[in-house]
């Protein structure tokens, strides 16, 4: 705790007798994710299904804005502490899983 000063995250973890090993950020291509959502919606409608209310470009853009405002700044904070690990979230699932395992030392 001493090396992290009054950092509230480290304080909370210390109270629970836990430590922070790493923070993982999945890097993604926002345009590709938007295209996936649009395609999934088209395929769902074509198959006679109902598209989830939050599975649309407008909702995605709202979630992205919230991420940029509330979550993205945390990346720089942990990068400065040397704890941020980056993983390509656009890779195939098996590759992402391996990269996560490697980032977390599993």
N, C-alpha and C positions, 0 to 999 in steps of 0.2 A: 504494500500500500504506500509506503513512504515514497517510492520513486514515482508514484502517480499523483502525489499531492492530494488534493480534495476532489479528485475525479469521482463523480457520483456513481458511475458504473462500477469502478473498482471497489468503491466503498461498499456498495450493495453486495457485490460478489464476495468480498472479504467477510461480511456479516454472515453469509451463507456458507462460508468456508469453501468457496469455489474460486477458480482463477479463469481468466480469459486467455485461451490458447491462441485464437485467431479470429479474425473477422473475414468472412468470405463474401466477395462481390461477384455476382454473375454478370458478365458483360454481354449485352445483347444488342442486336440491330433493331432499333425501334420500328423502322419501316417494314422490315421483314415480319415482325410480330404483328403489326397492323394488317399486313397482307394475309397472314395466317388467320386472323380473326375474321376478316371479310370473307375469305374462302370457306372457313368452317361454317359461317352463317349461311352462305349460299348453298353449301352441300347439305346442311341440315334442312333448309327449306325445300330443296329439290327432293330430299328423301321423305318429305311429308312431316318432318319434325317441327318442333317449336324451338326457336332460338332463345337462349337465356336472356333475360332482361338486361343483364350487365355485359353481355357478350356482343358488343358493338363498338364501332370506332369512337363514338363520342365518350362512352364510359372508359374506354382504354385511354383516351387522351386525358381525361380527368385523373385517372390513376397515375399516369405518367407525370402530370403536373404536381400531384401530391408527392410522388417519389422525389422529383427534382427539388421540391421545396423542403420536404421534411426528412428525407432519408439520405439523399446523395451527399449532403454536407458531412455526414458522418464518415464517409469514405476517406476524405482528406484527413480528418482527425486521426483515424486509426492508421492511415498510411504514414503519417508523421510519427507515430509511435512504433512503426515497423511491424504492425500486426495485420495489415490488410493483405489478403491473398486474392488474386484475380483469377477467375475461371471463365473460359469461353462458354457462355450459356447457349450458344447457337450450335454447338457441336452435337453429334449424336448422343443420345441419353447414356449409353455405356461409357462414352468418352468423358462426359461431364461427371459421371459417377466416379470414374478413376481419378479425374483431376481433383474432385472434392476430397477423395480419400488421401491423395498425395498432399493437398494443401493442409489437411488436418492431421497429417502424420499417421493416418490409420493403416 
